[in-house]
């Protein structure tokens, strides 16, 4: 590659990734805003309810990401090849996103108490949590559809609009969190309502892509019979995105059960501070992976292996630098961060959360590398390495390390399970990358 080609790739990488990071942080920030406002309105009990609901929220987002990102990768590759197949992916993905969303809505209306019990809730926590879980699940169809539209708009060379849509939805959530919970006195129900409505605003803004500049829009809605075959073929490329989101829910559930047995609800509340803050950090690495995915997929479709490898190197540098900056910020501002979510000034909660931040966040140095490696393999349509990396870090290793270290070292062991799981996964990432390098020789 010559210098001009590298400059173009760096410029496009900076554009796509920075805009996608802002958008992804926007999504995570409204959950952080929920945590902050709920802590002010309902104290540690409110944070516990939110933390019990997070796995369900993660699962809904995971399904939307799997359908959306997987279908958008297919769309992006076929578009680069000027294929006639391009048109079917968006229509098919949107249909099945709505189907799954309506199933979510039905479950939220009929069995919210059973879902909270399954997540670890008991007694009064279940009773108080029903309005929250029922409200955001009622808007399941728009929540899932938003992820599909966002992925397609980004892959159709409009990452700026995707960022604006996400950021606007998040800003709406933060502002109306406050309005619904305090001036209107809706409490935790108001927080759920703001969270549920915000994707609708994101969808409306994203629709500008379809109508404002028709000659640049390649996303079509076509008459077709919904195809499970096309869906499954697309979803295999979105499986790492699914596991990336779903893993957060599984990890939170496992952490909840283990922590309940060690320190009870106060332990859950302390972990809730860490988990919600971690969502923002995870958003940075997902932003790097998702933002570079259209660029890598396009280069892959053109058989530009040098371009693909160059983009991957930039991903790793960006990921490690981001992790360093984040950990420095944790060292400097940990007291202020914890006190912001500890309205009752509970010393036990503060102590647990602060020590947890130092241990848990150390894992993000390798978490970022594993995230972009998994995303890279998805972008070049190599599903097995992507699936294995995602499963190891998100489900298999983290569950084992949490249970084992929690029993041996208590709360610190629970927090240490995340860095250890990422390190074990990193060894597999290296093995896959080394194997791919040997095949190319």
N, C-alpha and C positions, 0 to 999 in steps of 0.2 A: 504493500500500500504506500502511495506517495503522501507527502505532507498535506496536500489539499484535501485528499480523501479523508485523512484522519481528522482534519479540522472540521469537515462537514459532519462526520460522525459524532465528534465531541459536542458540536453545537446542537445537533438534534437530540443527543443524549441529555444535555443540560436542559433543553426545552421540555422534552417529554417527561423526564424524571422529576424536575423541580415542580412542574405543574401537577404531576400526579401525587407527589409527596404532600403538597399543600392540600389537595383534595382528600387524600387518605387521612391526613391529620385532622382535617375538618370533621370527618366522620367520627373519629375517635374522641375528638374534643367535646362533642355533644354528650358522649357517655361520661366523660370527665366532669362536664357541667352538671349532669344528673347527679353524680356522686357528691359534688360540692353542695348543690342546693338541697339535696335530700339530707345530707349530713346536718345542714343548718335547720331544716324543718323537722326531721325525725330522729336525729342522732344516730347512734351505732345500730339501732334496730332497722332504720331505713337503709343504711348501707348494707346490712345483712340481706335484706329483701332484694336489693338491687343485685348483689353478688350472686344470689340464688337464681335470679332471672337471666343473668348474663349468658349461661350456657345455651339457653333456648334462643336468645337473641343471636348468639354466635352461629347456631345451627341454621337459622333462617338466612343469615348473611352467607353462610357457607354454601347453601344450595343455590342462592342467587349467583354467587361467584363462580361455582362450578358450571352452571348452565351458561352464564354470560361470558366468562373468560374463555371457556372451552370453545363455545360457538364462535366467539370473536376471533380466536386464533385461526380456526378453519376459514372464516371470512377473510382474514388478513392475508393468509397464504394464497387462497384462491384468487383474491383481488390482484395480488402481485403477479399471478400467472395469467391474468385476463380471462379467467374461466367463467363459463356460463353458470356454474354451480353457486356463485357468490350470493345470489338473491334469496336462496331458500333458508339460510341459516338464521337470519334475524326473526323471520316470521315463526319458524319452528321453535326457537328459543323462547320467544315472548309467550307463545301459547302454553308451553309447559311450565314456564315461570308462574303464570296466572293459575294454572291447575294446582301447583304445589302451594301457592299463596292461599288459595281458598281452603285447602286442607288445613293449613296453619290456623286460619280464621275459625274454622269449625272446632278445632281442638281447644282453642282459646275460649270459645263461647261455652263449650260443654264440660270440659274437665280441667279447668285451671288449678283447682285444689290438688288434683292428683299429680299434675305436672310439678307443682311446687314441692309436694311430698317426695316425689322422685328425685328432685334436686337436693334434698336434704332438709327441707323446711319442716317444722313441727309446730303444733299448737297455734299460738297467737300470731306467729310469723306468717303462717299460711293464710289466716283470716285477713290480716292486714295487707298481704301481698297480692291477693286476688284481683283488686282493682287495677294494679299496675300491670300484671301479666295479661289479663283479659284485654286491656286497652291496646297494648302494642301488638298483640297477636291478631286483633280484629282487623288491623291494617296490613296483614300479611301479604295480600296480593300486590299492593303497591310497593311494599318493602322489597320483595323478591324481584319484581319487574324493574325497579330502579337499578339494580346491579347489572341487569342485562343491557339496558339502554346505555348506562355509563360505559360499559366495556366496549360496546359497538361504536359509540361516538368517539371514544379514545382511539380505537383501531382504525377509524375512518379519518385519521389525520386531523382531529380536532381536540387535542388534549386540553387546550385552554378553556374551551366551553365546558368540557367535563369537569375541569377544576372549579370553574365558576359555579356550576350547578351544585357540586358537592359542598363547596364553601358556603353558598347561599343557604342551602338546607341546614347546614350545621349552625350558621349564625341565627337562623330562625329558631332552631331548637334551643340555643342558649338563651336568647332573649325571651322566648315564650315559656321556657322553664321557670324563669323568674316571675313573669306576669301571671301564669297559671297557678303557681304554687303560693305566691305571697299576696299580691294585690287582690287576686280573685279567690284566694283561700282554698284552692282545690287539692293542696297537699301532694301526696305521692301519685295520685291519679293525674294531676296536672303535668307532672314530669313525664309520665307515660304518654299523655296526649301530645305533648310537644315533640317527643321522640317519634311518635307514629306519623305525625303530619309532615315532618320535614322531608321525607323522601318524595312526597307528592310535589313539593316545590322543586326539588331536584329534577324530577321527570319533566315538569312543565318547561323549565329552562333548557333542558337537553333537547327538547323538541324543536328549538330554534335551528338546530343543525339540519333538520329535515326540510325546512321551509325558507330559511333566510338566504341560503346560498345553494340552490338546487343542483347547479352544475358540479359542485364539489361533493355532493352527497351520493355515496354509493350504496347506502342502506335502503333496501326496498321492502315493502310489505306486499306479498304476492298471495294469490289464491292457491292454496295447496292443502293436501290432506296431511295433518300432523303426523310426523314420522318418528316412532320410537327409535328406529335404526339410526337416523340422522342424529337424534338427541344423544344416544349412547356413544356414537362415534365421536361426537363433539366433546362430550363430558369427560372422556378419557384424557383429553388435553387440559381440562380444567380441574382434574382431580387434585393436583397439588394446591390449587387455590382453595378448593373445598376443604382439604385437610388442614391447610393453614388457618382457615377460619374456624372449622369444626374443632380443631385441636385445642383452641383456646377454651372452648366450652367444656370439652372433656377434661382438660387440665384443671379448670376451675372447679368442676364437679368433684374430681378426685381430691383436690386440695381441700375443698369444703369438708368432705367426709373425714379425711385424715386430721384436719385442724380441729374439727368438732370434738374428736376423741382426745385431743391433746389440751386445747385451751378454750373450747366452747365458743359461744357467740362473739366474745371479745377478740378471739383469734381470727374468726371469720371477718370481722370488721377491719382488723389490721391488714389482713390479706387483701380485703376489698380495696384499700387505698393503693396497695402495690399493683394489684391486677388492673385497676382502672388506669393508673398511670402507665403501666406497661403497654396498654392498648395504643397509647400515643406513640410509644417507641416502635412497637410492631408496625404501626402505620408507616413509619419512615422507611423501614426495610421492604415492606410490601409496595410502597411507592416506588422504590428503586427497581424492584423486580417487575412490577406491572407496567411502570413507565417505559422500561427498556424493552419489554416484550414485543410490541409492534415493530420496533426497529430490528430486533434480532430475527423475528419471524420473516420480515421482508428480505433481509440479507440471506437468510437460509433458503427462502424460495428462489433466490437468484443464484444459489450455489456460491455465494461470496463467503467462503470459510474464514478468510483473513479478517473480513469485516466483523463477522460473528465473534471471533476470538478477541478482537480489539475491544468490542463493546463489553464483552465479559470481563476483561481486565479492568476496564473503567468501573464496572459495577462493584468489583471487589474493593478497589481503592476507596470508592465513595462509601461503601458499607462500613469498612473499618474506621475511616475517618469520622463518620457519623457516630459510631459506637463510642469512640474516644471522647468526643464532645459531650455526648449524653452522660457518660459516667462522670466526667469532670463537673457537670452541672449538678448531678446527684450529690457529689462530695460537698459542693459549696452550699447548696440550697436544701438539703434534706430536712432540716428542722422546720423551715418555713413550709415546705411541701406537706409534711405530716400534720402540722398544726392547722393548715387550711382545711383539712378534712376531719379534724378532731374538735368539733364545736364544744364537746363536753369537757375538753382538756383532760381526758383520761390518760393517766401516766402509763398504765399498763399497755394500752393501745399504742401510745406514742413510742414506747420502748421497742415493742414488737415490730412496728412498722419501719422504724429507722434502721434497726439491724437487718430487717428483711430487705430493705432497699439496697444496702451495700452488697449483700450476698447475691440476691436474685439478679440484679442488673449487671453483674459481672458476666453473666451468661450471654449478654447481647453482642459481645465481641464475635462469638462464633455463631450466634443465632442469625445475624445478618448475612454472614457468609453462606450458611446453610439455606437461608431463604432465597437468595439470588441464584444459588446453584440449582435448587429445585425449579425455580422459575425459568432458568436457562434451558433445562432439559425439556420443560413443557413447551417453550417457545420453538424449539427445534423438533418437536413432535416425537420425543423419546420418552415415552410414558413410564417405562419400568423404573429407571433411575429416579425420576421425579417422584413417583409413587412411593418407592422404598424410603427415600430421604424424608418425605413428608410423614409417612407412617411412623418411622423410627422416632423422629423428634417430637411429633405431635401426639402420638398415642402409645406406642409400645414402650419405648425407653423411659419416657417421662412418668408413666404410670408406675412402672417397676421401681424407679429411683425414688419417687415420692413416698411410696409405701415403705420401702426398705429404710431409707434414710430418716423418714419421719419416726419410725419405731426406735431407731438407734439414737438419733440426736435431737428428737423433738422438733420444735418449730424451726430451728436453724437448719435441721436436716431437710425439712420440707422446702425451705427456700433454696438450699444448695442443690436440690434435685434438678432444677432447671439448668444451671451451668453444666452439671455433669452430663445431663441428657444431650445437651448441645455439643459437648466435646465428643461423646461417643458417636453421635451422628456425623460430626465433622470428619471422623476417620473414614466413614463410609463414603462421604462426599469426595474425599481425596481419592479413594479407591475407584469410584466411578469415573472421575475426571482423568485419572491415570489410564484406566482401561480405554477410554475414548481416544486419548492421545495416541496410544499404541496402535489402535485400529487405523488411524489416519496415516501412519508411517508407511 
